[in-house]
Amino acid sequence: MKNFGNILWGIVLIIIGLIVGGNALGITNIDIFFDGWWTLFIIIPCFIGLFKEREKTGNIIGILIGIALLLCCQDILNFDMIWKLAFPLILIIIGISFIFKDTFDYKLSKEIKKLNEKKVNSDEYCATFSGQNLKFDGEKFTGTNLTAVFGGIKCDLKNAIIENDVVINCSSIFGGIEIYVPDNIKVKIKSSSIFGGVDEKKKNIVENNGGYTIYINATCIFGGVDIK
């Protein structure tokens, strides 16, 4: 999907170039500075983000806001009504996304729930207006809970001993969490995000890993989780 997103950006830039070039040569006469043209800087990136990013809620909200503002600029809708309805509509969209999240990821949610029930006395780490640097070199890793609130956590599992499937529950609120995982371990992600998300930069290499998987269960509110 990320490659498709890049293709969409390429198409958008080509179209803009053709319009500008055609206008300059007198072939076309398309006014790209129509009333509300600036809303395209909201609509287009959010639309492309639907294909590039795992979490869709923020992009859907952005598209709806952009379209509403464009319609207002075209005198189809009223600005006052939009400002009054914007906040409750955003809350409704976010609420719906949270309600149906487990439905869409039922199998993944079920596996994460099972692993969380198996965890006994797992370590919990919290960074509030601060930072933490965690390393599990040569240690047996059975899962953990990471919470970053206006802070950051770096969790290095590159040299950890992982003998079973494990789950990492992440909460990032105006903060950031970085997780470095071994190359021979698979990663599966479940995320619920509001203007944030999970970015997986690691390529899954499944050879000789014994079938073990790290499950990332993330909640991001104006924050992010990076998997490297």
N, C-alpha and C positions, 0 to 999 in steps of 0.2 A: 504494500500500500504506500510505503514511503516513496518508492520509485514512481508510482503513479502520481503522487503529489508533486514530485519534481516535474513530471511531464505536463501537469496542469499549469504550473508556474511558467513553464516554457511556452505553452500555448497562449497564455495571457500576455506575456511580453511580446510575442510575435504579433498578436492581434493589435496591441497598442502601437507597435512599430509600423505596421501596415497602415493603420489609420493616420498616424502622424505623417508618414511618408506620402500617403495618398493625398492628404490635405495640402501638403507643401507643393506637390506637383499639379494640383488642381484636378486630380482624378476623382477625388471624393470631397465631400463637404460635410463632414460629420463633426458636430460640436461635442468635444469630449469634456467640456466644462459646463455641462447642463446643471440645472438647479439640483443641488444635493450630490454632485459628482464626488465630493469628498467622502461620502458614506461607503464608496467602493473600497476605501482603505480599511474598512471594517468588515464588509461583506466578503470580499475575495479571499483575504487571508484565513478567515474563519471557515469558509467553504472548503478551501484546500486542506485546512487542518483536519477536517472530517476524514480525509483519506490518509493523512500522515500520522495522526496521533491516536493513541489507544483510547484515551478518554474523550468522549464526544460532547459532554454536557456544556462545557464552557464555550465550545465552538457553536453549538446550536443556539445558545443564548446570544452570542455575538451576532450571528446571522439575523436573528429575529430583531435585535436592537437596530442593526444596520438597515434592514428593510423598513422598519417602522420610521426611522429618521428620514430615509429617502422618500417615503410616502408623505411625510410631513412637509418636506421641502417642495414636493410636487403639489401641495395643497389638497392632497387626498385625505389625509388625516390631520388631526389637530394636535399641536405640540403639548398643550395643557393636559389633554386626555392621556397622551403617551406617558408624560412624566408621572401622572397619578397612578397609571396601571403598570408601569415598568417594574417596580419593586415587587408587588404581589405576583406578577406573572413569572418573574425570575424565581421566586420562592416555590411556586407551583411546579415549574419545570425541574428544579433541583429535587423537590420532594418526590416527583414521579420517577426520576432517574434512580433515586435511592430505593424506592419501593420495588422496582422491577429489576434492579441490578442482580440480585440473587437468582431471579428467574432465568435471565439470559445466561448466567454463568453457573447453572445449577450443579453440574458435576464438579466443577472447580471449587465452588463454595462448600459442597459436601465433603470433599477431600480435606480442605483447609480446616473445617470444623472438626473432623475426625482427628487430625493431627494436633489441633489445639487441645482437645480433650485428653490426648495421651501425654501432653507435656506436664511434667511434675517439677515444681521449683525451678522453672526456667528463669534465667537472669533477665532483668529489665533495666534499660538504660534511658535516661532522660536528659536532654540538653535544653535548658531554658535560659535564653539570653546568654548562652555560652556555647562551648564546643566540646565534643568528646571524640577521642581517637581510640578505637577498639581494634585489638589484634588478637586472633585466636591461633597463633602459630603453634602447631603440634598439639593443640587441644581438641578434645572431642566436642563437636558442636551439635547440639540437639534442638536448636531453635532459640529465638529470643524475641523480645518486644523492644522496639526503638521508638522514642518519641522526641521530636524536635519542635520546640515552640520558640520562635524568634532566635533560633540557634541552629547548630549543625552537628551531625554525627557522621563519622567515617568508620565503617565496619569492614575490616579486612579479613576475608575468609580464604584467601589464596592458599594458605598452608594449613588450614583447619582439617581435622579428621572428621569426615562425614560418612557415617555408616548406615544411615537410613534417610528416608524422606524427612525433610524438616520444613517448618514454616517460620517466616519472619513477619511479625505484625508491625507495620510501620504507620506512624501518625506524624505527618508533617504539616504544621500550622505556621505559616509565615516563616518557614525554615527549610532546611535541606538535609537529605540523608543520602550518603553515598555507600553503596554496598559492592565490594569487590569479591567476586565469586571464582572458584576454581574453573579452569577451562573444561574439565571433563564432567561437570555437573550441569544438568539441565535446569532451566529456570521457567517457572510458570507464574503469571501475574494476574492478580485480581485487584482492581483499583476502583475507588469511589472518590472522585475529585471535584472540587469547585475552584475553577481558575487555577489549576495546577495539574500535576500528573506524574506518571512514571515514564522514565526514558530508559529503554533497554539498549545499551551500547555493546553488550556482549553477544557474540555469536555462539549459539549452542553447539557444542561438540560432544557427541554422545558416545564415542568409542570408549570402551573399557571403563565405563562409569558405574557399572553394576545396576543401572536403571535408577539411580538416586536422583531426586529432584528437590530443589529449593523452591518453595512456594512463597511468593511475596504477596502479602495481604495488606494493601496500602490504602490509607485515607489521606488525601492531600487537600488542604484548604489554603489557597494562596501559597502553596509550597510544592516541593517536588522530591521525588526519589529517583536517583540515578543508579543504574545497575551496570557495572563495568567488569 
